[in-house]
Amino acid sequence: MSAPRVEEERIARDIEAIASYSETDPSVGYSRPTFSPSWRRARDYVIARAAEAGAEARIDAAGNVHARPDRLKEGQKAWLCGSHIDSVPTGGRFDGVVGVAVALEVLRAAPEAPVELIVFAEEEGTTFGLGMIGSRAWAGTLAPEELRGLRDREGRDYLAAGAEHGVAAERLFAERLQPGKYLGLIEAHVEQGPGMWKAGTPIAVVTAIAGRRQYSCALAGEANHAGATGMKDRRDALAGAAEAIGALEAWARETGAEKEARVLTVGRIEVEPNSVNVIPGKATFTIDFRASSDEVLSKGDLDLCALVAGVAARRGLACELSCTEELPPVGLDSGLCSRLRDAAGRQGIEAEDAVSGALHDTAILAPFLPAAMLFVASRGGISHNPAEFSRIEDVACAARIVAEALRS
């Protein structure tokens, strides 16, 4: 077989076109909330390009797009390939979009490969407060009643907001993932970290995805007059939160230097009564903790809970700390990873291995299907930011590797 005829110009055109569908001006970033008009236009663009490549699209009951080439026989197993098009507010052009552009190019460049393009709905989690909703609902790990409890900024639940885009609670069970119909899943994605760019590595095979535990922490003290209350008489919830957050960062930095690296982020904080002349009586903040092994996550859970509780006790604050999400680390399919390495080798590329610190839809489907990922280097490791950038030649390289792997 001749080499796949991947064209960089088509890939660049797809990435720019999808990115252009944004609620915000490119000068401040790209925003495509799931089920928004900009998201829908981007989805329609992908469907139209897939149709030009001879693939007919359908929307499953969870809101995911499937584009299957007409030439595939009924019942013929296919490889799933794709990613997502929703974005964080004022994000970059490449996150998620790269994987969809790669899948589109594989449809064009390797017509003999049994490939079904997939665009997952609501991967980021910023629209409904939970990530990977489309893949979770399709896999059957999110029930209709849970989807009704997820709401967007207008107060609409996932089922109601997605109804005009193909989401249908009554069809979820009948249309959920049937693993026997697929050969596996490959998702191309930007690395979202600086490691590959620093090392000069354009492409890497992802062998595992780190697990995540997220927490909500509320510290309660006593709201009081900012001028009349002496420093020794205060039970300042915000000052306690600040001490706890600083201690959490220091703890993560120290342990992150060990072999089993971990990362921790406090990304949101709310203060009550949030007044310039009132000592804060309550502070609520989130904790996002990630590591590549269950052992590290479990040990870290004990450590961070003890750390926050200790700060609260010293300051006379009430503390409520609860785990709001728990996703285990996921090892990806070794055989499929080898397949990608071999395909890269036939392209003259020695692909290194990597572990993804970010979560992806692949982590949701990996327990059900052979799954692997291919990383593309990100300049400076910047992501979820308008400055996000990956070289088109590297994205094209990923497309060639995926096409080579899936047509073998």
C-alpha positions as CSV (number, residue, x, y, z in Angstrom):
1,M,0.0,0.0,0.0
2,S,1.2,3.5,-0.8
3,A,1.6,6.0,2.1
4,P,-1.5,7.9,3.3
5,R,-1.8,11.2,1.4
6,V,-2.2,13.5,4.3
7,E,-2.3,17.2,3.4
8,E,-1.2,19.8,5.9
9,E,-3.2,22.5,4.1
10,R,-6.5,20.6,4.7
11,I,-5.7,20.1,8.4
12,A,-4.8,23.7,8.9
13,R,-8.0,24.8,7.1
14,D,-10.1,22.5,9.4
15,I,-8.5,23.7,12.6
16,E,-8.9,27.4,11.6
17,A,-12.5,26.9,10.5
18,I,-13.6,25.1,13.7
19,A,-11.8,27.6,15.9
20,S,-13.5,30.5,14.0
21,Y,-16.9,29.4,15.4
22,S,-16.6,31.2,18.7
23,E,-18.7,33.3,21.1
24,T,-15.7,35.5,21.7
25,D,-13.3,37.5,19.5
26,P,-10.1,35.6,18.8
27,S,-8.1,38.5,20.4
28,V,-9.4,37.2,23.8
29,G,-9.6,33.5,22.9
30,Y,-12.0,30.9,21.6
31,S,-15.3,29.9,23.3
32,R,-17.6,27.1,22.2
33,P,-19.9,26.0,25.1
34,T,-21.6,22.7,24.4
35,F,-25.0,23.2,22.7
36,S,-24.3,26.9,22.0
37,P,-24.8,28.3,18.5
38,S,-21.0,28.5,18.0
39,W,-20.6,24.8,19.1
40,R,-23.4,23.8,16.7
41,R,-21.9,25.6,13.8
42,A,-18.6,23.9,14.4
43,R,-20.3,20.5,14.7
44,D,-22.1,21.2,11.4
45,Y,-18.8,22.0,9.7
46,V,-17.3,18.7,10.8
47,I,-20.4,16.8,9.6
48,A,-20.2,18.6,6.2
49,R,-16.5,17.8,5.8
50,A,-17.0,14.2,6.8
51,A,-19.8,13.9,4.1
52,E,-17.4,15.2,1.5
53,A,-15.1,12.3,2.5
54,G,-18.0,9.9,1.9
55,A,-19.1,9.4,5.5
56,E,-22.7,9.6,6.7
57,A,-23.2,11.2,10.2
58,R,-25.6,10.3,12.9
59,I,-26.0,11.8,16.4
60,D,-26.3,9.3,19.3
61,A,-28.7,9.8,22.2
62,A,-25.9,11.3,24.3
63,G,-25.1,14.0,21.8
64,N,-22.0,12.5,20.2
65,V,-21.4,12.7,16.4
66,H,-20.5,9.5,14.6
67,A,-19.5,9.7,10.9
68,R,-19.1,6.3,9.2
69,P,-18.0,5.9,5.6
70,D,-20.7,4.6,3.3
71,R,-18.3,2.0,1.9
72,L,-18.2,0.1,5.2
73,K,-20.5,-2.9,5.2
74,E,-23.3,-3.1,7.6
75,G,-22.1,-4.7,10.8
76,Q,-18.4,-4.3,9.8
77,K,-16.3,-3.4,12.8
78,A,-14.5,0.0,12.7
79,W,-12.0,2.0,14.6
80,L,-13.2,5.0,16.5
81,C,-11.1,8.1,16.0
82,G,-11.8,11.7,17.1
83,S,-12.0,14.0,20.1
84,H,-14.1,17.1,21.0
85,I,-14.9,20.6,19.8
86,D,-16.3,22.2,22.9
87,S,-13.9,24.6,24.6
88,V,-13.2,26.3,27.9
89,P,-14.1,30.0,28.0
90,T,-11.5,32.0,26.0
91,G,-9.5,28.9,25.3
92,G,-7.1,28.0,22.4
93,R,-7.5,26.8,18.8
94,F,-6.1,23.3,19.2
95,D,-7.4,21.6,22.4
96,G,-9.8,18.8,21.2
97,V,-9.9,20.3,17.7
98,V,-6.6,18.6,16.7
99,G,-8.1,15.2,17.3
100,V,-11.2,15.9,15.2
101,A,-9.0,17.4,12.4
102,V,-6.8,14.2,12.5
103,A,-9.9,12.0,12.2
104,L,-11.3,14.0,9.3
105,E,-7.9,13.7,7.5
106,V,-7.7,10.0,8.1
107,L,-11.2,9.6,6.4
108,R,-9.8,11.4,3.4
109,A,-6.2,10.1,3.3
110,A,-6.9,6.4,4.1
111,P,-10.2,5.5,2.5
112,E,-9.4,1.8,2.9
113,A,-9.2,2.1,6.7
114,P,-12.3,1.1,8.6
115,V,-12.6,4.3,10.6
116,E,-15.6,5.9,12.2
117,L,-15.1,9.6,13.2
118,I,-16.4,10.6,16.6
119,V,-16.9,14.0,18.2
120,F,-17.7,13.7,21.9
121,A,-20.1,16.2,23.5
122,E,-19.1,18.2,26.5
123,E,-15.6,17.0,27.2
124,E,-14.3,20.1,29.1
125,G,-17.0,20.2,31.8
126,T,-17.2,24.0,31.9
127,T,-20.7,24.2,30.5
128,F,-22.5,21.7,32.8
129,G,-19.9,21.3,35.6
130,L,-18.9,17.8,34.7
131,G,-16.4,16.6,32.1
132,M,-16.7,13.9,29.5
133,I,-20.5,13.8,29.7
134,G,-21.0,12.6,26.1
135,S,-18.6,9.7,26.5
136,R,-19.9,8.8,30.0
137,A,-23.5,8.8,28.9
138,W,-22.7,6.8,25.8
139,A,-20.8,4.3,27.9
140,G,-23.7,4.0,30.3
141,T,-21.9,5.3,33.3
142,L,-24.2,8.4,33.6
143,A,-27.9,7.7,34.0
144,P,-30.7,10.0,32.7
145,E,-31.6,11.2,36.2
146,E,-27.9,12.2,36.6
147,L,-28.0,14.1,33.3
148,R,-31.1,16.0,34.5
149,G,-29.1,17.2,37.5
150,L,-26.4,18.8,35.4
151,R,-27.2,22.4,34.5
152,D,-25.7,25.1,32.3
153,R,-25.5,28.8,33.0
154,E,-29.1,29.3,31.9
155,G,-30.3,26.7,34.4
156,R,-31.1,24.1,31.7
157,D,-30.3,20.5,32.4
158,Y,-28.2,18.5,29.9
159,L,-31.2,16.6,28.4
160,A,-33.3,19.7,27.9
161,A,-30.4,21.8,26.5
162,G,-29.3,19.0,24.2
163,A,-32.7,18.0,22.9
164,E,-32.5,20.1,19.7
165,H,-29.0,18.7,19.1
166,G,-30.0,15.0,19.2
167,V,-29.9,14.2,22.9
168,A,-32.8,11.9,23.9
169,A,-33.2,10.2,27.3
170,E,-35.6,7.6,25.9
171,R,-32.9,6.3,23.5
172,L,-29.9,6.3,25.8
173,F,-30.2,2.7,26.8
174,A,-30.8,1.4,23.3
175,E,-28.0,3.5,21.8
176,R,-25.3,3.1,24.4
177,L,-21.9,1.8,23.4
178,Q,-21.7,-1.8,22.2
179,P,-18.0,-2.7,22.4
180,G,-18.4,-5.7,20.1
181,K,-19.1,-3.3,17.2
182,Y,-15.7,-1.6,17.4
183,L,-12.1,-2.5,17.0
184,G,-10.9,0.2,19.4
185,L,-10.4,3.9,19.9
186,I,-7.5,6.2,19.0
187,E,-7.6,9.9,20.1
188,A,-5.0,12.4,19.0
189,H,-4.6,15.4,21.3
190,V,-2.2,18.2,22.1
191,E,0.0,17.4,25.1
192,Q,-1.1,20.4,27.2
193,G,2.2,20.3,29.0
194,P,5.8,21.5,28.2
195,G,7.6,18.2,28.3
196,M,7.5,17.3,24.6
197,W,8.2,20.8,23.3
198,K,11.2,21.2,25.6
199,A,12.6,17.8,24.5
200,G,12.0,18.5,20.8
201,T,9.6,15.5,20.6
202,P,6.8,16.2,18.1
203,I,4.8,13.0,18.7
204,A,4.4,10.6,21.7
205,V,2.3,7.6,22.4
206,V,0.2,7.9,25.6
207,T,0.3,4.8,27.6
208,A,-1.7,5.9,30.7
209,I,-4.0,8.7,31.9
210,A,-3.7,10.1,35.4
211,G,-6.5,9.8,37.9
212,R,-8.2,12.7,39.5
213,R,-9.9,13.5,42.8
214,Q,-11.8,16.8,43.1
215,Y,-12.9,18.3,46.4
216,S,-15.1,21.1,47.8
217,C,-13.9,22.7,51.0
218,A,-15.8,25.1,53.1
219,L,-14.2,26.9,56.1
220,A,-16.6,28.8,58.4
221,G,-15.5,31.4,60.9
222,E,-17.3,34.5,62.1
223,A,-18.2,37.6,60.1
224,N,-17.4,40.7,62.1
225,H,-16.5,44.4,61.8
226,A,-13.2,45.0,60.0
227,G,-12.3,48.0,62.2
228,A,-13.6,47.1,65.6
229,T,-12.4,43.5,65.8
230,G,-8.8,43.0,67.0
231,M,-6.5,40.7,65.2
232,K,-6.4,38.2,68.1
233,D,-10.2,38.0,68.2
234,R,-10.8,37.1,64.6
235,R,-12.0,33.9,63.1
236,D,-11.3,34.9,59.5
237,A,-12.4,32.2,57.1
238,L,-10.6,33.7,54.1
239,A,-7.3,34.0,56.0
240,G,-7.7,30.3,56.9
241,A,-8.4,29.4,53.3
242,A,-5.3,31.3,52.2
243,E,-3.1,29.5,54.7
244,A,-4.6,26.1,53.7
245,I,-4.2,26.9,50.0
246,G,-0.5,27.9,50.5
247,A,0.1,24.8,52.5
248,L,-1.5,22.6,49.9
249,E,0.7,24.1,47.1
250,A,3.8,23.6,49.2
251,W,2.8,20.0,49.9
252,A,2.2,19.3,46.2
253,R,5.5,20.8,45.2
254,E,7.4,18.7,47.7
255,T,5.8,15.4,46.8
256,G,5.7,16.3,43.1
257,A,9.5,15.9,43.0
258,E,9.2,12.2,43.8
259,K,9.0,9.4,41.3
260,E,5.2,9.3,41.3
261,A,4.6,13.0,40.4
262,R,1.3,14.6,41.4
263,V,-0.3,18.0,40.8
264,L,-2.8,20.0,42.8
265,T,-4.8,23.1,41.9
266,V,-7.2,25.4,43.7
267,G,-9.1,26.8,40.8
268,R,-12.1,28.5,42.4
269,I,-12.8,30.4,45.7
270,E,-15.9,32.1,47.0
271,V,-16.1,34.4,50.0
272,E,-19.0,35.5,52.2
273,P,-20.1,38.2,52.7
274,N,-17.5,39.4,50.3
275,S,-17.5,43.0,51.6
276,V,-14.6,45.3,51.9
277,N,-15.2,46.2,55.5
278,V,-16.4,42.8,56.9
279,I,-14.1,40.0,58.1
280,P,-15.0,37.0,55.9
281,G,-17.2,34.5,57.7
282,K,-17.1,31.8,55.1
283,A,-14.7,30.7,52.4
284,T,-15.4,27.9,49.9
285,F,-12.8,26.6,47.5
286,T,-12.2,23.7,45.2
287,I,-9.2,21.3,45.1
288,D,-8.2,19.4,42.0
289,F,-5.7,16.6,42.8
290,R,-4.2,14.3,40.1
291,A,-1.7,11.4,40.1
292,S,-0.8,8.5,37.9
293,S,-1.5,5.7,40.5
294,D,-4.3,4.8,42.9
295,E,-1.8,4.5,45.7
296,V,-0.6,8.0,45.3
297,L,-4.2,9.3,45.1
298,S,-5.3,7.4,48.2
299,K,-2.3,8.5,50.3
300,G,-2.7,12.1,49.0
301,D,-6.3,12.1,50.0
302,L,-5.4,11.4,53.6
303,D,-2.6,14.0,53.6
304,L,-4.5,16.8,52.1
305,C,-7.6,16.2,54.3
306,A,-5.3,16.2,57.4
307,L,-3.6,19.4,56.2
308,V,-6.8,21.4,55.8
309,A,-8.3,20.1,59.0
310,G,-5.2,21.1,60.9
311,V,-5.3,24.7,59.6
312,A,-9.0,24.9,60.5
313,A,-8.4,23.6,64.0
314,R,-5.6,26.1,64.7
315,R,-7.7,29.0,63.6
316,G,-10.9,27.9,65.3
317,L,-12.8,27.4,62.0
318,A,-15.4,24.8,61.1
319,C,-14.3,22.7,58.2
320,E,-16.4,20.7,55.7
321,L,-14.3,18.9,53.0
322,S,-15.9,16.5,50.6
323,C,-14.7,14.6,47.5
324,T,-17.0,15.6,44.6
325,E,-15.4,13.4,41.9
326,E,-13.2,10.4,41.9
327,L,-11.7,9.0,38.6
328,P,-9.0,6.3,38.8
329,P,-5.8,6.3,36.7
330,V,-6.3,4.4,33.4
331,G,-3.8,2.3,31.6
332,L,-4.2,2.3,27.9
333,D,-4.1,-0.8,25.7
334,S,-0.5,-2.0,25.3
335,G,-1.2,-3.7,22.0
336,L,-2.7,-0.6,20.5
337,C,0.1,1.5,21.8
338,S,2.6,-0.9,20.1
339,R,0.6,-0.6,16.9
340,L,1.0,3.2,17.0
341,R,4.7,2.9,17.7
342,D,5.1,0.5,14.8
343,A,3.1,2.8,12.5
344,A,5.3,5.7,13.5
345,G,8.4,3.6,12.8
346,R,7.2,3.0,9.3
347,Q,7.0,6.8,8.9
348,G,10.6,7.1,10.1
349,I,9.6,8.4,13.5
350,E,10.6,7.0,16.9
351,A,7.6,7.8,19.1
352,E,8.3,8.1,22.8
353,D,5.9,7.1,25.5
354,A,4.0,9.7,27.7
355,V,1.5,9.8,30.5
356,S,-1.4,12.2,30.3
357,G,-2.0,14.4,33.3
358,A,-5.2,15.8,31.7
359,L,-8.3,13.7,31.5
360,H,-9.8,12.8,28.1
361,D,-12.8,10.9,26.7
362,T,-10.4,8.0,26.1
363,A,-10.2,7.4,29.8
364,I,-13.9,6.9,29.9
365,L,-14.0,4.4,27.1
366,A,-10.7,2.5,27.8
367,P,-12.4,0.1,30.3
368,F,-14.7,-1.0,27.4
369,L,-12.5,-0.9,24.3
370,P,-8.8,-1.2,23.4
371,A,-7.9,2.5,23.5
372,A,-4.8,4.6,23.0
373,M,-3.8,8.2,22.5
374,L,-1.3,10.1,20.4
375,F,0.1,13.4,21.8
376,V,1.2,16.3,19.6
377,A,3.7,18.8,21.2
378,S,2.3,22.1,22.6
379,R,4.5,25.2,22.5
380,G,5.5,26.0,26.0
381,G,2.9,23.6,27.3
382,I,0.3,26.4,27.2
383,S,-3.3,25.2,26.9
384,H,-6.8,26.5,27.8
385,N,-5.3,29.8,26.7
386,P,-5.5,31.8,23.4
387,A,-1.7,31.4,23.1
388,E,-2.1,27.6,22.7
389,F,-0.1,26.5,19.7
390,S,0.9,23.2,18.0
391,R,2.8,22.9,14.6
392,I,0.6,21.9,11.7
393,E,3.4,19.6,10.5
394,D,3.3,17.8,13.8
395,V,-0.5,17.4,13.6
396,A,-0.1,16.1,10.0
397,C,2.5,13.6,11.4
398,A,0.0,12.4,13.9
399,A,-2.6,11.9,11.1
400,R,-0.1,9.9,9.0
401,I,0.6,7.6,12.0
402,V,-3.0,7.1,12.9
403,A,-3.9,6.4,9.2
404,E,-1.0,4.0,8.9
405,A,-2.0,2.2,12.1
406,L,-5.7,1.9,11.3
407,R,-5.4,0.7,7.8
408,S,-3.0,-2.2,8.7
